[in-house]
Amino acid sequence: MLYYAKGGVDVSLKDEELKAGLFEALDKLGERKKVLALPPDFTRFFSRAGDITRFTHEYYGEQLKNVLPTLGTHYPMTEHEKQEMFGDLPRDLFVDHNWRTDIVTLGEVPADFVKEVSEGACDYSWPAQVNKLIMNGGYDLILSIGQVLPHEVVGMANYTKNIFVGTGGKDGINKSHFLGAAYGMERMMGRIDTPVRKVLNYAADHFLKEVPIIYVHTVIGKDENGTLAVKGLFISDDEKGFRLAAELSLKVNFEILDEPLEKVIVWMDPSEFKSAWLCNKSIYRTRMAIADQGELIVLAPAMKEFGEDPEIDRLIRKYGYHGTPKVLSWVKENEDLRDNLSAAAHLIHGSSEGRFTVTYCPGHLTKEEIEKAGYEFGDLKAMMVKYNPENLKDGYNTMPDSEKIFFISKPALGLWAYKGNLGM
């Protein structure tokens, strides 16, 4: 059932409208005594999920019993991140998700279904895993809160992904990531009905029927002044809200270009992006826009590691980003990579497949570390002088020496593609 829907390309919802829309939907649910909120972590700061979670606490008061950030494989949120995102929301509400230990397996999506929807790319069964609180916490309402936008693993972020990946377990996350990578990122990103989405929705339809989940979806874009704004709010207990949000997101978050880009500069905000696991969004979101033999330069002042999990970090350093054929062969030949398919998927996601160069300019990794991983190394200080983000505007820029570049300040909020790569 669709409880609330408001949005459009020309819409910019103010805070009071966002709260009023949420409250209108919650009013329709009737009294609830034990509520769990599932917002994203700080990597989705701009989703406005922090504000919506605060509004939820304002509405329910002591009936909001817990807040479980949907970390997936990310680090638990720091106190600083919680303050920035959630303000003064009581800290005793927060529970950290551990993707290795805090899960229950609800059932399995059959291998023949996975094989069918992936067109043979994968033929394993998929375990439907969620945080144990979702099934055993005794909640009479679970609010899954987050932003819908193009995503490298599932096509469009959120809805059932927030449950099965955000609060998922090792095997489920690993296999879902690898499924999307093996099927092909260019066939996934910016698409609503993908193999991974079909698998997640199958799991929800079969294993979450009795769980009282309401999905709260935002769409974030820019207003007429170029300022980030809420372009839509969609709340439902089924797929309707997600599809409306996804259709709007494709209009406001997907930039289709008339020509491929020869040189792209991407700024990775140091408050958010500290690992290649996250910084590689610079590659994911631009790969369909960059010209053959083009160049991507990534300014990453806070980048200090490759993977946020020690084992994933080790695997990335061991194998590096060297293209899909090599990764698929390594998976067949090496048990350590087979046991961590999300790392294998990440190695595929982070490769340009030799089509364009990736120059990383990290704040805390050496030239040797970057080059061993398969990237070009750039000196951060020198690049920051040449391509100072404070002096660049999003989109096309002409530099003092007449060089033409394309600058992106918030890669996690969009997707860029040359129309020729979309068959247009």
N, C-alpha and C positions, 0 to 999 in steps of 0.2 A: 504494500500500500504506500502511496506517495503522500507524505504528511505535509511537505512544504516544498515549493519550487519557485524560485525567482532568480532570473539572471538574463544576461544578454550582452552582446558586444559593447553596447553603449551604456550599460548599467555600472554603477559604482556604489556598492552598498556601504553606508556609513556604519559606525559601531552600533548605534542605537537600532538600526535596521537589522543588523546581524543578530543582535540579541533578541529583538522582537520576533524575528523569524524562527529562531531556535525555540523561544518560549511558546510560540503558537503551536509548533509541532509537539512539544512536550506536554502541553495542555491536552492534546488529543489522546495521549497515552493513558491518562488516568493516573491514579496514585501509585507510586512506586516506593518501596521501602529499603531496597538495597541495590545501589547503582554502582557500576564499574565503568570508568571512562578509559578509552584506548586511543589516546592522541599519539602522533608521531614524536620522534625525538628532535633534537636541535637541528639536525640536518634538514628538517622541514620547517624551519622557523617561520618562513614567510607564508605558510599555509593558513595562518590565523587560528590554528588549532589550539594554541595556548590561550587565546582570548575566549574561544568557545568553551574550553574546559573550565575557565574561570566563571563564565556565564552559567555553566551547568551547576557549578558549586553554589552560585548565587541562587539558582532556582531550587535545588534540592536540599541545600544545607547539609545537615548531618546524614541525610539519606545517601549522599555520595560517599561511599565507603572506601573506594580505592581508585587510584590513577595508575595505570600500567602503560608507560610509554612503549610503543611498538618498536623496539630496538632492532629486531632481526638479529644480525650478527654484530651490530655496532656496540661501542662502549656504553656503559651506563652514563646517564647525564650527570654532569658536575653540578655543584650548587650554583655556580655562576650561570650555567646554561638554564637551569630551572628558574632562576630569578629573572633572567632576560625573557624567557618564553612564557612562564606561568605567573610571574609576579609573586604576590604573597599567598598564593594557594598553599594551604597547610602542608608541610613537608611529610607529616606522618601518613598522608594519603598515598604517597608514592611507593610503588613496588618495582624493583628492577627485574626485567625479564632475562633469564639465562637460557640461551637457545640450546645448551647442551644438557641441562639438568631439570628444567622446570616445565617439562612438557608431558602431555599424554597423547597417545596415538588413538584416533577415533575409528580408523578403518583404512582401507586402501582403494585408490582408484585403479581399476584393472589395467594390466599391461596392454591388453588389446585396444582399450580405449585410448591410452596414451599414444600407442603406435598409430592408430587411425587419425587422431587430430594433428599429430606431428608429421603426417605423411611419411612415416617410417624413420624419422630422424632419431627417435628413441623408442625402445620397446620394453621399458621396465614399468613395474607398478609404482604408484606414487603414494607414500604414506601421508595421510591427513593428520598433521600434528598441530596442537595449539597449547598455549600456556595452561597449566592445570587449573588456574583460577577461573578460566572461562567455563569449564565444565563442572568444577567442584566447589566453586565459591558461593553457590547459593544465591546468585544475583537474580533479581527479577527485571533488570534492565541493564543491557550492555550497550554503551554508545561508542561506536567505531567512528572516530573523527579524523578527517584528513583532506588533503588536496588531491584533486584529479588533474593530471597533466601527463604528457608523453613520458614513457618510461622504457628503459632498455631491457628489462627482464620480462615484463608482462604486456607491454604495448602501451597501456594507459594505467597510471598508478591508482591505487586504492581499491575500495569495495572489498572483495574477498581476499585480495592480497594483504590488506592490513591485518587480517586475522591469521591467515595460514603462513605468511612470510614474516610479518611484523611480530607475531607472537609464536612463530613456528619453531620447529626443532631442527637439529642438524641434518637429518636425512631429507626432510621435506624441503628445506631451503636449498640444500645442495642440488637435489634433483630438479627442482623447479628452475633454478638458475641455469643449469646445464641444458634443460629442455629448450629454453628460449635461445640459448647460444647455439646449440646444434641445429635448430630450425633456421636460424639466421636473423641477426639483428635488424637488417634492412627490411626484412619481411614482418618485423614485429613492431618497431617503434611508431607510435602515433596511430596504431590500429586497435580497435576496440575488441574485436573477436579474434583472439590469437590462441594457439595451442595451450599456452600456460593459463590464460584466462579460462578456457574451457575446462581444464583440469581442476582449477580452483573452484569454479562454479559447480562442477560435478560434486566435488567434496562437500561444498556448502549444502547443496540440495539433498545429499544423502546422509550427512552426519551432523548438520547443525539445525535441523528442522525444529527441534524443541528448545533451542537456545534463543532467548529474547534479545536479538541484536537489532539495533537501529543504526543505519549508516548516515552520517552527517558529512556531506561533501561540499568543499569549497572549490571555486575556480578563481585563480588569481591572475590578473593581467595588469595593464597599465591604463590609467585614465588619460584624458586629453592633454594633461601636463607632463606625462611621462612618469607619473608617480604610481607605485604599486597600489592596486585597488582590488577589492572583492567584486568580481564580475558575476558571481552566482553563488547561491546557497541552495542545496538540494538535499532533502531529508526523506528517507524511505526505509522500509524493512525488506525491500527486495531490490531487483536490478534496475527498476525504473529511474530512481534518482541518479544512480551511477551513469546510466546511458545518457541522460539529459546533460549531466555535468561533462561527460567525455565529449559529447558533440559540441558543447560550448567551448571546451578547452582547445579543441582542434582549430577553432576560429581565432582564439586569442593567444595561444601558446605555440602555434606551429607556423613558422615563417617560411614560405615557399619563395625561392629566389629565381630570378630569370637567368642568371649565369652562375656557374660554379665559382667558388671562392679560391683565389690563389694563395692568400695569406690571411690566417685567422689568429688573432690574439685573444686569449681567454684569461680573465682575472678570477682567481680562486680566493674568495674572502677568507682571511686567516682565522676568523672566528668560527668558521664552519668546516673548512677543508684542510685536514692535517695528514691525510694518507692518500696513497694512489687509489685505494679502494673507493674513495670519494672523489678525489681530484680527476679521475678518469671520466667523470661526467663531461669534462671538456672534450673528450674524444667521442663518447657515445652520442652526444647531442649535436655534434657538428659533422660527423663522418659522412653523412649523406649530402652535405653541402660543399665539401672540399674537393677541389679539382685534382685530377690525376697529376702526380708530381707536385702537388701543392704543399703548403707548410702550415702546421699548427704549432703555435708557441704558447706554452702554458706557464703563466706567472703564478707560482704557488709558494708564497713566503712562509707558510706554516707547515709545509709538507715535511714530515719527519720519518715516515715509514711507508711501507707498501701495503701491508694488510693490518687491519685493526686487531685481528686475532693472531697470536704468536705463530701458530701452525700455518695459517694462511700466508703470513708474512714470509715465513721460511720457504714455502712452496713457490711464491712469486719470485723470490730471489734466486731460487734454484733453477727454475725453468725460463722465466722471462716472457715477454710479450712478442711472440714470433709467428703469429698467424694461426688460423683455424686448422689447416691440415696437420701441422706439427703438434698442436695441442691434442687433436683427436688421436693421433698415433701415440702420443705420450700417455694418454688415458688408458689405451689398450695395453701398453707395455709396463706401466708403473703403478704399483699398488697404492703408493702414497697419494697420487693424484686421483685414482679411482675412489679412494676413501674420502676425498674432499672435492666433490664435483663443483661446488660453488667457486672454489679457487680455479678450477679448470675453466669454468664459464667466464670468470673474470679475465683470465688470460686471453680468451677469445675477444671479449668485449673491448679490451684495452689495446688491441692490435689494429694498426691501419691496414693490415693485410698486404703491406708493402706498397700500397697505392699512394700514400703521402707520408711526409716525415712528421714526426712528433718531437718537438724540442721542449724538454722539461727544464724549468728554472726553479729549483726547489730551495727553500730556505735552510734545510737541515740535512740534506743528503748530498753525498759526494759525486763528483763526475764519474768515478769508477762504478759506484752503485747504480747510477742512472743508466750508464752505457751497458753494463752487464745485464740490466733488465730489458734491453733492446731499444732504448730511446736515445735521441741526441741530447746532449747536455748544453744548457745555456747558463751563463752567469747572471744570477738574479739582479744584482746591483746594476750591471751594465744594461740589461734589458729593461729594467724599471726606469732608467734614465731615457732610453730610446723610446719606450712605449709606456709612458707614465699614465696609469689608469685615470688619474685625476684630470688629465688633459684630453682624454678621449671620450667620444660619445658612442653609445651603442649603435652598431651598424657600420656603415662605410665611413672611413676617415682617409684624408690625404695628408701625409706627413710633410714636414718642412722640406725634405729632399725629394718630394713628389711621389714617394712610394705610397701605393694604395693598400690599405689593410681593412679588415672587417673585425670590429671589436665587440666582445660579449662580456658583460660585467656580471651576469647572473645565469650561468649555463644551466643550473638545476631547474630553472623556471621555464625552459622552452625547448624547442626542437627546431633545427634549421635544415633545410634540404633544397638542393637544386631540382627544379621541376623536371629536368630531363631524367633524373634518377627515380622519378615517380611515374614515368611513362606519360608525362604531360607535355 
